[in-house]
Amino acid sequence: MKSIMVTDQTYEKLASIKSGKSFTELLSELVDSLKKTRTRDILKFAGIIDEKEAEELYASVARTRRNFGART
């Protein structure tokens, strides 16, 4: 078990939506929901460019990284 600190304002926001759930349950549900939303948002972009465009983009990024001394 861990303790976390939140501002009074954040506590009030969480308390207003917990509807009889524990804060642990509420936070777990919020995190799960956020993960699903992020995955869904990322998947929107799947397949929007073809393989040739992807290779060109990858090469461009690699060139830019080399030019700035970043990892490739």
N, C-alpha and C positions, 0 to 999 in steps of 0.2 A: 504494500500500500504506500502511496506517495501523497504528499500534500502539495497543493498549488495555491498561489495567491492570485487573485483577480481584483480589479478595482471595484469599488462599490457599484459603479454604473454597470459594469459587466455582470456582476452578481445579480443585480436587479433584472437585467435583460434575460439572463439564464433562468432565474426564478420565475419570470413571467411566462415562460414557455415550457416549463418542465412537467406540468399537468400530472402531478402525483408520482412521477418517476424520480429516481434518485439522480443526483447530479452526475454520478458515474454513468448511469444508463443514458442520460441525456447527452453527455459529451461523446460517448461512444457512438450513438446514433448520428450526431452531427458530423463526426469525423468520417464515418462510413458513407454518409450522404455526400460529403465533400469529395471523397475519393471517387465515387461513382460519377459525380458531375465532371470532375477533371478528366476521367477516362473517356466519358462521352464527348467532351469538348475536343480532346485530342483526336478521337476517332473520326470526327467530322472531316478532318483533313486527309484521311487515308485515301489514297488513290487519286488525288487531285492533280498530280503530275505523273507523266509517264516515266519509264525507266531511263530514257535518254536524257530527259530534263533533270532527273534525279542525279545522274552521273555528272552532268554539267554543273549542277549546283554543288555537289560534293567536291569537284575539282576546283571550283571557284573558292569555296571555303578553305580548302587545303592551301591554295596559293596565298590567300589573304593571311592565313595563320603563319605560313613560312615568311611572308614579308614582314610580319610583326614579331617574328621569333617565338610564336606560340607553339604549343604541341600540335602535332598533326595526327 
